């Protein structure tokens, strides 16, 4: 009986580890993460819009909209293998989050413009507070 339980546990652990690797190598090149620096925690439920700049029409083209998950992350943007080079913009709708905290934000939304130049991974985290924000290229 112990051997059967050990085998079942080992198979389950290997499948979970494999799923974790598969998720890490999911085939997406662009991700983001939103953190509340006042509370020191991730922000779930922030709406994130993704746009690509069209250099011919000189306008932003809507690509995708989603919400951050429970860990404040979105990891399924820009499928790997496509030619994704270009200028992009995230729009993070932060006002609803701050309103639920009773905070009147100085920035009701945050737009972050960035350039994808190659096929490497681009992780663009956003750290927010009611009176400011910071963005950088993470890993």
N, CA, C and O atoms as a GROMACS GRO file, in nm:
protein
  556
    1UNK      N    1   0.083  -0.120   0.000
    1UNK     CA    2   0.000   0.000   0.000
    1UNK      C    3   0.087   0.126   0.000
    1UNK      O    4   0.059   0.221  -0.072
    2UNK      N    5   0.194   0.125   0.082
    2UNK     CA    6   0.283   0.241   0.085
    2UNK      C    7   0.348   0.262  -0.050
    2UNK      O    8   0.365   0.376  -0.095
    3UNK      N    9   0.384   0.152  -0.117
    3UNK     CA   10   0.447   0.162  -0.248
    3UNK      C   11   0.351   0.222  -0.349
    3UNK      O   12   0.392   0.302  -0.432
    4UNK      N   13   0.225   0.186  -0.343
    4UNK     CA   14   0.125   0.241  -0.435
    4UNK      C   15   0.106   0.390  -0.410
    4UNK      O   16   0.103   0.469  -0.504
    5UNK      N   17   0.094   0.429  -0.283
    5UNK     CA   18   0.080   0.571  -0.250
    5UNK      C   19   0.202   0.650  -0.293
    5UNK      O   20   0.190   0.761  -0.345
    6UNK      N   21   0.322   0.594  -0.273
    6UNK     CA   22   0.444   0.660  -0.316
    6UNK      C   23   0.444   0.680  -0.467
    6UNK      O   24   0.479   0.787  -0.517
    7UNK      N   25   0.406   0.576  -0.540
    7UNK     CA   26   0.403   0.583  -0.687
    7UNK      C   27   0.305   0.688  -0.734
    7UNK      O   28   0.336   0.768  -0.823
    8UNK      N   29   0.185   0.689  -0.676
    8UNK     CA   30   0.083   0.788  -0.713
    8UNK      C   31   0.134   0.928  -0.684
    8UNK      O   32   0.117   1.019  -0.766
    9UNK      N   33   0.194   0.948  -0.566
    9UNK     CA   34   0.247   1.079  -0.528
    9UNK      C   35   0.358   1.122  -0.624
    9UNK      O   36   0.363   1.237  -0.666
   10UNK      N   37   0.448   1.028  -0.659
   10UNK     CA   38   0.559   1.061  -0.749
   10UNK      C   39   0.507   1.098  -0.888
   10UNK      O   40   0.555   1.194  -0.949
   11UNK      N   41   0.410   1.023  -0.939
   11UNK     CA   42   0.354   1.053  -1.070
   11UNK      C   43   0.286   1.190  -1.069
   11UNK      O   44   0.302   1.268  -1.163
   12UNK      N   45   0.212   1.219  -0.962
   12UNK     CA   46   0.145   1.348  -0.950
   12UNK      C   47   0.247   1.461  -0.946
   12UNK      O   48   0.231   1.562  -1.014
   13UNK      N   49   0.352   1.445  -0.866
   13UNK     CA   50   0.455   1.549  -0.854
   13UNK      C   51   0.524   1.573  -0.988
   13UNK      O   52   0.548   1.688  -1.026
   14UNK      N   53   0.556   1.467  -1.059
   14UNK     CA   54   0.620   1.483  -1.190
   14UNK      C   55   0.528   1.552  -1.289
   14UNK      O   56   0.573   1.633  -1.369
   15UNK      N   57   0.399   1.520  -1.285
   15UNK     CA   58   0.306   1.584  -1.378
   15UNK      C   59   0.289   1.731  -1.345
   15UNK      O   60   0.278   1.814  -1.436
   16UNK      N   61   0.288   1.766  -1.217
   16UNK     CA   62   0.277   1.907  -1.178
   16UNK      C   63   0.402   1.982  -1.220
   16UNK      O   64   0.393   2.093  -1.273
   17UNK      N   65   0.521   1.922  -1.197
   17UNK     CA   66   0.645   1.988  -1.240
   17UNK      C   67   0.648   2.005  -1.390
   17UNK      O   68   0.690   2.109  -1.440
   18UNK      N   69   0.604   1.905  -1.462
   18UNK     CA   70   0.597   1.914  -1.608
   18UNK      C   71   0.502   2.023  -1.652
   18UNK      O   72   0.530   2.096  -1.746
   19UNK      N   73   0.387   2.034  -1.583
   19UNK     CA   74   0.291   2.139  -1.616
   19UNK      C   75   0.350   2.275  -1.589
   19UNK      O   76   0.326   2.370  -1.664
   20UNK      N   77   0.428   2.286  -1.481
   20UNK     CA   78   0.493   2.413  -1.449
   20UNK      C   79   0.592   2.454  -1.557
   20UNK      O   80   0.597   2.570  -1.598
   21UNK      N   81   0.671   2.357  -1.603
   21UNK     CA   82   0.764   2.385  -1.711
   21UNK      C   83   0.690   2.422  -1.838
   21UNK      O   84   0.730   2.513  -1.910
   22UNK      N   85   0.582   2.350  -1.866
   22UNK     CA   86   0.504   2.380  -1.987
   22UNK      C   87   0.447   2.521  -1.978
   22UNK      O   88   0.446   2.593  -2.078
   23UNK      N   89   0.400   2.561  -1.859
   23UNK     CA   90   0.346   2.696  -1.844
   23UNK      C   91   0.456   2.800  -1.861
   23UNK      O   92   0.435   2.904  -1.922
   24UNK      N   93   0.576   2.769  -1.807
   24UNK     CA   94   0.687   2.863  -1.819
   24UNK      C   95   0.731   2.876  -1.964
   24UNK      O   96   0.779   2.981  -2.005
   25UNK      N   97   0.716   2.768  -2.042
   25UNK     CA   98   0.754   2.769  -2.182
   25UNK      C   99   0.630   2.769  -2.269
   25UNK      O  100   0.626   2.702  -2.372
   26UNK      N  101   0.529   2.845  -2.229
   26UNK     CA  102   0.399   2.840  -2.293
   26UNK      C  103   0.398   2.894  -2.434
   26UNK      O  104   0.298   2.880  -2.505
   27UNK      N  105   0.504   2.955  -2.476
   27UNK     CA  106   0.507   3.007  -2.611
   27UNK      C  107   0.466   3.152  -2.622
   27UNK      O  108   0.434   3.199  -2.730
   28UNK      N  109   0.468   3.224  -2.510
   28UNK     CA  110   0.434   3.366  -2.514
   28UNK      C  111   0.557   3.449  -2.481
   28UNK      O  112   0.636   3.413  -2.393
   29UNK      N  113   0.573   3.559  -2.552
   29UNK     CA  114   0.692   3.642  -2.541
   29UNK      C  115   0.675   3.760  -2.445
   29UNK      O  116   0.775   3.813  -2.396
   30UNK      N  117   0.553   3.802  -2.418
   30UNK     CA  118   0.529   3.923  -2.341
   30UNK      C  119   0.443   3.894  -2.219
   30UNK      O  120   0.343   3.824  -2.228
   31UNK      N  121   0.484   3.949  -2.105
   31UNK     CA  122   0.408   3.934  -1.981
   31UNK      C  123   0.417   4.062  -1.900
   31UNK      O  124   0.500   4.150  -1.928
   32UNK      N  125   0.330   4.073  -1.800
   32UNK     CA  126   0.332   4.188  -1.709
   32UNK      C  127   0.292   4.144  -1.570
   32UNK      O  128   0.244   4.032  -1.550
   33UNK      N  129   0.312   4.232  -1.475
   33UNK     CA  130   0.284   4.204  -1.334
   33UNK      C  131   0.254   4.338  -1.268
   33UNK      O  132   0.330   4.433  -1.287
   34UNK      N  133   0.146   4.349  -1.192
   34UNK     CA  134   0.111   4.474  -1.126
   34UNK      C  135   0.123   4.454  -0.975
   34UNK      O  136   0.067   4.360  -0.918
   35UNK      N  137   0.197   4.545  -0.910
   35UNK     CA  138   0.222   4.538  -0.766
   35UNK      C  139   0.182   4.669  -0.701
   35UNK      O  140   0.214   4.776  -0.752
   36UNK      N  141   0.114   4.662  -0.587
   36UNK     CA  142   0.080   4.779  -0.507
   36UNK      C  143   0.195   4.800  -0.410
   36UNK      O  144   0.213   4.720  -0.318
   37UNK      N  145   0.272   4.906  -0.429
   37UNK     CA  146   0.390   4.925  -0.345
   37UNK      C  147   0.355   4.979  -0.206
   37UNK      O  148   0.438   4.971  -0.115
   38UNK      N  149   0.234   5.033  -0.188
   38UNK     CA  150   0.192   5.074  -0.054
   38UNK      C  151   0.161   4.953   0.032
   38UNK      O  152   0.192   4.951   0.152
   39UNK      N  153   0.100   4.852  -0.027
   39UNK     CA  154   0.061   4.733   0.048
   39UNK      C  155   0.161   4.619   0.035
   39UNK      O  156   0.155   4.522   0.110
   40UNK      N  157   0.252   4.632  -0.060
   40UNK     CA  158   0.352   4.527  -0.078
   40UNK      C  159   0.294   4.396  -0.126
   40UNK      O  160   0.338   4.289  -0.086
   41UNK      N  161   0.194   4.407  -0.215
   41UNK     CA  162   0.130   4.285  -0.264
   41UNK      C  163   0.087   4.301  -0.409
   41UNK      O  164   0.073   4.413  -0.458
   42UNK      N  165   0.066   4.187  -0.477
   42UNK     CA  166   0.018   4.194  -0.615
   42UNK      C  167  -0.126   4.244  -0.624
   42UNK      O  168  -0.202   4.234  -0.528
   43UNK      N  169  -0.162   4.298  -0.739
   43UNK     CA  170  -0.296   4.351  -0.760
   43UNK      C  171  -0.370   4.263  -0.861
   43UNK      O  172  -0.335   4.257  -0.979
   44UNK      N  173  -0.472   4.195  -0.813
   44UNK     CA  174  -0.556   4.112  -0.899
   44UNK      C  175  -0.669   4.196  -0.958
   44UNK      O  176  -0.717   4.290  -0.895
   45UNK      N  177  -0.709   4.162  -1.080
   45UNK     CA  178  -0.827   4.223  -1.140
   45UNK      C  179  -0.807   4.354  -1.211
   45UNK      O  180  -0.905   4.417  -1.252
   46UNK      N  181  -0.683   4.399  -1.228
   46UNK     CA  182  -0.658   4.522  -1.304
   46UNK      C  183  -0.677   4.490  -1.453
   46UNK      O  184  -0.621   4.392  -1.502
   47UNK      N  185  -0.754   4.571  -1.525
   47UNK     CA  186  -0.770   4.551  -1.668
   47UNK      C  187  -0.647   4.603  -1.740
   47UNK      O  188  -0.602   4.715  -1.717
   48UNK      N  189  -0.593   4.519  -1.827
   48UNK     CA  190  -0.475   4.553  -1.905
   48UNK      C  191  -0.512   4.547  -2.053
   48UNK      O  192  -0.561   4.445  -2.101
   49UNK      N  193  -0.490   4.656  -2.123
   49UNK     CA  194  -0.514   4.665  -2.268
   49UNK      C  195  -0.378   4.664  -2.336
   49UNK      O  196  -0.283   4.724  -2.287
   50UNK      N  197  -0.369   4.595  -2.449
   50UNK     CA  198  -0.246   4.595  -2.527
   50UNK      C  199  -0.276   4.651  -2.666
   50UNK      O  200  -0.372   4.612  -2.732
   51UNK      N  201  -0.191   4.745  -2.709
   51UNK     CA  202  -0.202   4.808  -2.840
   51UNK      C  203  -0.068   4.799  -2.912
   51UNK      O  204   0.037   4.790  -2.848
   52UNK      N  205  -0.072   4.802  -3.044
   52UNK     CA  206   0.049   4.808  -3.125
   52UNK      C  207   0.041   4.933  -3.212
   52UNK      O  208  -0.064   4.964  -3.269
   53UNK      N  209   0.152   5.004  -3.221
   53UNK     CA  210   0.158   5.126  -3.301
   53UNK      C  211   0.175   5.091  -3.448
   53UNK      O  212   0.265   5.017  -3.486
   54UNK      N  213   0.086   5.146  -3.531
   54UNK     CA  214   0.093   5.127  -3.675
   54UNK      C  215   0.169   5.245  -3.733
   54UNK      O  216   0.120   5.358  -3.733
   55UNK      N  217   0.289   5.219  -3.782
   55UNK     CA  218   0.374   5.327  -3.832
   55UNK      C  219   0.329   5.381  -3.968
   55UNK      O  220   0.380   5.484  -4.012
   56UNK      N  221   0.236   5.314  -4.033
   56UNK     CA  222   0.180   5.364  -4.160
   56UNK      C  223   0.066   5.461  -4.131
   56UNK      O  224   0.066   5.573  -4.182
   57UNK      N  225  -0.031   5.418  -4.050
   57UNK     CA  226  -0.146   5.504  -4.019
   57UNK      C  227  -0.116   5.601  -3.904
   57UNK      O  228  -0.194   5.692  -3.878
   58UNK      N  229  -0.004   5.580  -3.835
   58UNK     CA  230   0.036   5.662  -3.719
   58UNK      C  231  -0.070   5.660  -3.610
   58UNK      O  232  -0.101   5.762  -3.549
   59UNK      N  233  -0.125   5.541  -3.586
   59UNK     CA  234  -0.230   5.524  -3.487
   59UNK      C  235  -0.208   5.393  -3.410
   59UNK      O  236  -0.136   5.304  -3.456
   60UNK      N  237  -0.271   5.383  -3.294
   60UNK     CA  238  -0.262   5.263  -3.212
   60UNK      C  239  -0.370   5.164  -3.253
   60UNK      O  240  -0.487   5.200  -3.265
   61UNK      N  241  -0.330   5.039  -3.273
   61UNK     CA  242  -0.424   4.932  -3.307
   61UNK      C  243  -0.445   4.844  -3.184
   61UNK      O  244  -0.349   4.794  -3.125
   62UNK      N  245  -0.570   4.824  -3.147
   62UNK     CA  246  -0.606   4.741  -3.033
   62UNK      C  247  -0.572   4.595  -3.063
   62UNK      O  248  -0.602   4.545  -3.172
   63UNK      N  249  -0.508   4.527  -2.967
   63UNK     CA  250  -0.474   4.386  -2.984
   63UNK      C  251  -0.552   4.298  -2.888
   63UNK      O  252  -0.609   4.197  -2.929
   64UNK      N  253  -0.554   4.336  -2.759
   64UNK     CA  254  -0.601   4.241  -2.658
   64UNK      C  255  -0.636   4.314  -2.529
   64UNK      O  256  -0.580   4.419  -2.498
   65UNK      N  257  -0.728   4.256  -2.455
   65UNK     CA  258  -0.763   4.307  -2.322
   65UNK      C  259  -0.782   4.188  -2.230
   65UNK      O  260  -0.843   4.088  -2.268
   66UNK      N  261  -0.731   4.199  -2.109
   66UNK     CA  262  -0.746   4.093  -2.010
   66UNK      C  263  -0.736   4.155  -1.871
   66UNK      O  264  -0.720   4.276  -1.858
   67UNK      N  265  -0.744   4.072  -1.769
   67UNK     CA  266  -0.728   4.118  -1.630
   67UNK      C  267  -0.615   4.042  -1.565
   67UNK      O  268  -0.588   3.927  -1.599
   68UNK      N  269  -0.548   4.108  -1.470
   68UNK     CA  270  -0.443   4.040  -1.396
   68UNK      C  271  -0.504   3.929  -1.312
   68UNK      O  272  -0.616   3.942  -1.262
   69UNK      N  273  -0.429   3.820  -1.296
   69UNK     CA  274  -0.478   3.707  -1.217
   69UNK      C  275  -0.457   3.733  -1.068
   69UNK      O  276  -0.420   3.844  -1.029
   70UNK      N  277  -0.480   3.633  -0.985
   70UNK     CA  278  -0.470   3.648  -0.839
   70UNK      C  279  -0.329   3.689  -0.794
   70UNK      O  280  -0.313   3.750  -0.689
   71UNK      N  281  -0.228   3.656  -0.874
   71UNK     CA  282  -0.092   3.694  -0.840
   71UNK      C  283  -0.051   3.825  -0.908
   71UNK      O  284   0.066   3.862  -0.906
   72UNK      N  285  -0.149   3.895  -0.967
   72UNK     CA  286  -0.123   4.024  -1.031
   72UNK      C  287  -0.056   4.013  -1.167
   72UNK      O  288  -0.002   4.111  -1.218
   73UNK      N  289  -0.060   3.895  -1.226
   73UNK     CA  290   0.014   3.870  -1.350
   73UNK      C  291  -0.076   3.848  -1.472
   73UNK      O  292  -0.191   3.805  -1.462
   74UNK      N  293  -0.019   3.880  -1.586
   74UNK     CA  294  -0.073   3.842  -1.717
   74UNK      C  295   0.046   3.787  -1.794
   74UNK      O  296   0.146   3.857  -1.812
   75UNK      N  297   0.037   3.664  -1.839
   75UNK     CA  298   0.151   3.603  -1.904
   75UNK      C  299   0.124   3.551  -2.043
   75UNK      O  300   0.208   3.481  -2.099
   76UNK      N  301   0.011   3.582  -2.099
   76UNK     CA  302  -0.026   3.520  -2.226
   76UNK      C  303  -0.043   3.622  -2.339
   76UNK      O  304  -0.142   3.620  -2.411
   77UNK      N  305   0.054   3.711  -2.352
   77UNK     CA  306   0.050   3.814  -2.455
   77UNK      C  307   0.158   3.790  -2.560
   77UNK      O  308   0.266   3.740  -2.526
   78UNK      N  309   0.133   3.824  -2.683
   78UNK     CA  310   0.226   3.811  -2.796
   78UNK      C  311   0.283   3.670  -2.810
   78UNK      O  312   0.387   3.639  -2.752
   79UNK      N  313   0.216   3.585  -2.885
   79UNK     CA  314   0.264   3.448  -2.906
   79UNK      C  315   0.407   3.444  -2.961
   79UNK      O  316   0.441   3.515  -3.056
   80UNK      N  317   0.488   3.360  -2.899
   80UNK     CA  318   0.626   3.341  -2.944
   80UNK      C  319   0.624   3.279  -3.084
   80UNK      O  320   0.535   3.201  -3.117
   81UNK      N  321   0.722   3.313  -3.162
   81UNK     CA  322   0.730   3.257  -3.297
   81UNK      C  323   0.674   3.352  -3.402
   81UNK      O  324   0.712   3.344  -3.519
   82UNK      N  325   0.585   3.441  -3.361
   82UNK     CA  326   0.536   3.544  -3.454
   82UNK      C  327   0.644   3.651  -3.466
   82UNK      O  328   0.734   3.660  -3.382
   83UNK      N  329   0.635   3.732  -3.569
   83UNK     CA  330   0.723   3.847  -3.582
   83UNK      C  331   0.660   3.960  -3.500
   83UNK      O  332   0.572   4.031  -3.549
   84UNK      N  333   0.705   3.975  -3.377
   84UNK     CA  334   0.643   4.069  -3.284
   84UNK      C  335   0.716   4.201  -3.271
   84UNK      O  336   0.676   4.286  -3.190
   85UNK      N  337   0.822   4.222  -3.347
   85UNK     CA  338   0.896   4.348  -3.336
   85UNK      C  339   0.802   4.465  -3.364
   85UNK      O  340   0.721   4.460  -3.456
   86UNK      N  341   0.815   4.569  -3.283
   86UNK     CA  342   0.732   4.688  -3.302
   86UNK      C  343   0.721   4.768  -3.174
   86UNK      O  344   0.783   4.736  -3.073
   87UNK      N  345   0.641   4.871  -3.180
   87UNK     CA  346   0.615   4.958  -3.066
   87UNK      C  347   0.479   4.920  -3.010
   87UNK      O  348   0.380   4.912  -3.084
   88UNK      N  349   0.473   4.898  -2.878
   88UNK     CA  350   0.351   4.854  -2.811
   88UNK      C  351   0.318   4.949  -2.696
   88UNK      O  352   0.401   5.027  -2.651
   89UNK      N  353   0.194   4.937  -2.652
   89UNK     CA  354   0.149   5.017  -2.538
   89UNK      C  355   0.059   4.931  -2.451
   89UNK      O  356  -0.035   4.867  -2.499
   90UNK      N  357   0.089   4.930  -2.321
   90UNK     CA  358  -0.003   4.877  -2.221
   90UNK      C  359  -0.083   4.994  -2.166
   90UNK      O  360  -0.029   5.102  -2.144
   91UNK      N  361  -0.210   4.972  -2.144
   91UNK     CA  362  -0.292   5.066  -2.066
   91UNK      C  363  -0.345   4.988  -1.948
   91UNK      O  364  -0.421   4.892  -1.965
   92UNK      N  365  -0.305   5.028  -1.829
   92UNK     CA  366  -0.349   4.966  -1.705
   92UNK      C  367  -0.458   5.054  -1.644
   92UNK      O  368  -0.432   5.170  -1.610
   93UNK      N  369  -0.579   5.001  -1.629
   93UNK     CA  370  -0.689   5.077  -1.569
   93UNK      C  371  -0.681   5.060  -1.418
   93UNK      O  372  -0.726   4.959  -1.364
   94UNK      N  373  -0.624   5.159  -1.351
   94UNK     CA  374  -0.596   5.148  -1.207
   94UNK      C  375  -0.701   5.213  -1.118
   94UNK      O  376  -0.704   5.185  -0.998
   95UNK      N  377  -0.787   5.297  -1.173
   95UNK     CA  378  -0.878   5.375  -1.088
   95UNK      C  379  -0.976   5.288  -1.009
   95UNK      O  380  -1.000   5.316  -0.892
   96UNK      N  381  -1.033   5.184  -1.069
   96UNK     CA  382  -1.127   5.099  -0.995
   96UNK      C  383  -1.060   5.035  -0.874
   96UNK      O  384  -1.119   5.026  -0.766
   97UNK      N  385  -0.936   4.990  -0.892
   97UNK     CA  386  -0.863   4.928  -0.781
   97UNK      C  387  -0.846   5.028  -0.667
   97UNK      O  388  -0.875   4.995  -0.552
   98UNK      N  389  -0.800   5.147  -0.698
   98UNK     CA  390  -0.778   5.246  -0.593
   98UNK      C  391  -0.909   5.292  -0.530
   98UNK      O  392  -0.914   5.318  -0.410
   99UNK      N  393  -1.014   5.304  -0.609
   99UNK     CA  394  -1.145   5.342  -0.554
   99UNK      C  395  -1.193   5.242  -0.450
   99UNK      O  396  -1.252   5.282  -0.349
  100UNK      N  397  -1.169   5.112  -0.473
  100UNK     CA  398  -1.210   5.012  -0.373
  100UNK      C  399  -1.128   5.024  -0.245
  100UNK      O  400  -1.171   4.977  -0.140
  101UNK      N  401  -1.012   5.087  -0.252
  101UNK     CA  402  -0.926   5.109  -0.135
  101UNK      C  403  -0.955   5.243  -0.068
  101UNK      O  404  -0.896   5.276   0.034
  102UNK      N  405  -1.048   5.320  -0.126
  102UNK     CA  406  -1.076   5.453  -0.072
  102UNK      C  407  -0.968   5.554  -0.103
  102UNK      O  408  -0.955   5.655  -0.034
  103UNK      N  409  -0.892   5.527  -0.206
  103UNK     CA  410  -0.783   5.616  -0.246
  103UNK      C  411  -0.822   5.685  -0.376
  103UNK      O  412  -0.869   5.622  -0.470
  104UNK      N  413  -0.804   5.815  -0.379
  104UNK     CA  414  -0.829   5.891  -0.501
  104UNK      C  415  -0.698   5.900  -0.578
  104UNK      O  416  -0.610   5.978  -0.542
  105UNK      N  417  -0.682   5.820  -0.686
  105UNK     CA  418  -0.552   5.814  -0.752
  105UNK      C  419  -0.522   5.939  -0.835
  105UNK      O  420  -0.610   5.997  -0.898
  106UNK      N  421  -0.396   5.978  -0.833
  106UNK     CA  422  -0.350   6.087  -0.916
  106UNK      C  423  -0.354   6.045  -1.064
  106UNK      O  424  -0.384   6.126  -1.152
  107UNK      N  425  -0.324   5.918  -1.088
  107UNK     CA  426  -0.324   5.864  -1.224
  107UNK      C  427  -0.435   5.761  -1.236
  107UNK      O  428  -0.420   5.650  -1.186
  108UNK      N  429  -0.548   5.795  -1.301
  108UNK     CA  430  -0.661   5.701  -1.312
  108UNK      C  431  -0.630   5.581  -1.401
  108UNK      O  432  -0.696   5.478  -1.393
  109UNK      N  433  -0.532   5.596  -1.486
  109UNK     CA  434  -0.481   5.484  -1.566
  109UNK      C  435  -0.334   5.513  -1.596
  109UNK      O  436  -0.289   5.627  -1.586
  110UNK      N  437  -0.262   5.408  -1.633
  110UNK     CA  438  -0.120   5.422  -1.665
  110UNK      C  439  -0.099   5.363  -1.804
  110UNK      O  440  -0.139   5.250  -1.832
  111UNK      N  441  -0.035   5.442  -1.890
  111UNK     CA  442   0.002   5.392  -2.022
  111UNK      C  443   0.154   5.379  -2.028
  111UNK      O  444   0.228   5.470  -1.992
  112UNK      N  445   0.197   5.263  -2.074
  112UNK     CA  446   0.340   5.234  -2.083
  112UNK      C  447   0.370   5.196  -2.228
  112UNK      O  448   0.317   5.099  -2.280
  113UNK      N  449   0.455   5.274  -2.292
  113UNK     CA  450   0.494   5.249  -2.430
  113UNK      C  451   0.634   5.186  -2.428
  113UNK      O  452   0.723   5.234  -2.358
  114UNK      N  453   0.651   5.079  -2.506
  114UNK     CA  454   0.778   5.008  -2.508
  114UNK      C  455   0.800   4.948  -2.647
  114UNK      O  456   0.707   4.936  -2.726
  115UNK      N  457   0.923   4.912  -2.674
  115UNK     CA  458   0.961   4.858  -2.804
  115UNK      C  459   1.007   4.714  -2.790
  115UNK      O  460   1.090   4.683  -2.705
  116UNK      N  461   0.952   4.626  -2.872
  116UNK     CA  462   0.998   4.489  -2.883
  116UNK      C  463   1.089   4.485  -3.005
  116UNK      O  464   1.046   4.515  -3.117
  117UNK      N  465   1.215   4.448  -2.984
  117UNK     CA  466   1.312   4.453  -3.093
  117UNK      C  467   1.360   4.316  -3.140
  117UNK      O  468   1.418   4.304  -3.248
  118UNK      N  469   1.335   4.212  -3.060
  118UNK     CA  470   1.385   4.080  -3.096
  118UNK      C  471   1.290   3.973  -3.041
  118UNK      O  472   1.181   4.005  -2.995
  119UNK      N  473   1.332   3.849  -3.045
  119UNK     CA  474   1.246   3.738  -3.003
  119UNK      C  475   1.268   3.697  -2.858
  119UNK      O  476   1.218   3.592  -2.816
  120UNK      N  477   1.341   3.776  -2.779
  120UNK     CA  478   1.361   3.743  -2.639
  120UNK      C  479   1.234   3.774  -2.559
  120UNK      O  480   1.141   3.835  -2.610
  121UNK      N  481   1.233   3.731  -2.433
  121UNK     CA  482   1.118   3.755  -2.346
  121UNK      C  483   1.115   3.899  -2.299
  121UNK      O  484   1.219   3.959  -2.270
  122UNK      N  485   0.995   3.954  -2.292
  122UNK     CA  486   0.974   4.090  -2.242
  122UNK      C  487   0.874   4.082  -2.127
  122UNK      O  488   0.757   4.051  -2.147
  123UNK      N  489   0.923   4.110  -2.006
  123UNK     CA  490   0.838   4.114  -1.887
  123UNK      C  491   0.839   4.258  -1.840
  123UNK      O  492   0.944   4.312  -1.805
  124UNK      N  493   0.721   4.322  -1.840
  124UNK     CA  494   0.710   4.464  -1.808
  124UNK      C  495   0.625   4.480  -1.681
  124UNK      O  496   0.503   4.494  -1.691
  125UNK      N  497   0.688   4.477  -1.562
  125UNK     CA  498   0.613   4.495  -1.438
  125UNK      C  499   0.579   4.642  -1.413
  125UNK      O  500   0.651   4.733  -1.455
  126UNK      N  501   0.467   4.663  -1.344
  126UNK     CA  502   0.422   4.797  -1.306
  126UNK      C  503   0.404   4.799  -1.155
  126UNK      O  504   0.328   4.719  -1.100
  127UNK      N  505   0.473   4.890  -1.089
  127UNK     CA  506   0.456   4.912  -0.945
  127UNK      C  507   0.375   5.039  -0.928
  127UNK      O  508   0.412   5.144  -0.981
  128UNK      N  509   0.262   5.031  -0.853
  128UNK     CA  510   0.172   5.145  -0.844
  128UNK      C  511   0.148   5.186  -0.698
  128UNK      O  512   0.160   5.106  -0.606
  129UNK      N  513   0.113   5.312  -0.683
  129UNK     CA  514   0.060   5.367  -0.558
  129UNK      C  515  -0.042   5.471  -0.600
  129UNK      O  516  -0.057   5.498  -0.720
  130UNK      N  517  -0.112   5.529  -0.506
  130UNK     CA  518  -0.212   5.629  -0.539
  130UNK      C  519  -0.154   5.755  -0.600
  130UNK      O  520  -0.225   5.830  -0.669
  131UNK      N  521  -0.027   5.779  -0.576
  131UNK     CA  522   0.037   5.903  -0.623
  131UNK      C  523   0.152   5.883  -0.719
  131UNK      O  524   0.222   5.980  -0.751
  132UNK      N  525   0.174   5.763  -0.767
  132UNK     CA  526   0.283   5.743  -0.859
  132UNK      C  527   0.289   5.600  -0.910
  132UNK      O  528   0.211   5.513  -0.869
  133UNK      N  529   0.383   5.579  -1.000
  133UNK     CA  530   0.405   5.445  -1.054
  133UNK      C  531   0.547   5.435  -1.105
  133UNK      O  532   0.614   5.536  -1.128
  134UNK      N  533   0.592   5.312  -1.121
  134UNK     CA  534   0.722   5.284  -1.176
  134UNK      C  535   0.710   5.162  -1.266
  134UNK      O  536   0.633   5.070  -1.238
  135UNK      N  537   0.785   5.162  -1.373
  135UNK     CA  538   0.780   5.051  -1.467
  135UNK      C  539   0.924   5.020  -1.510
  135UNK      O  540   1.009   5.108  -1.515
  136UNK      N  541   0.949   4.895  -1.541
  136UNK     CA  542   1.083   4.854  -1.581
  136UNK      C  543   1.074   4.725  -1.660
  136UNK      O  544   0.968   4.662  -1.665
  137UNK      N  545   1.184   4.685  -1.720
  137UNK     CA  546   1.188   4.554  -1.787
  137UNK      C  547   1.243   4.454  -1.688
  137UNK      O  548   1.358   4.463  -1.645
  138UNK      N  549   1.160   4.358  -1.654
  138UNK     CA  550   1.200   4.254  -1.560
  138UNK      C  551   1.240   4.128  -1.633
  138UNK      O  552   1.265   4.127  -1.754
  139UNK      N  553   1.246   4.020  -1.556
  139UNK     CA  554   1.283   3.892  -1.616
  139UNK      C  555   1.184   3.785  -1.576
  139UNK      O  556   1.198   3.670  -1.617
   0.00000   0.00000   0.00000
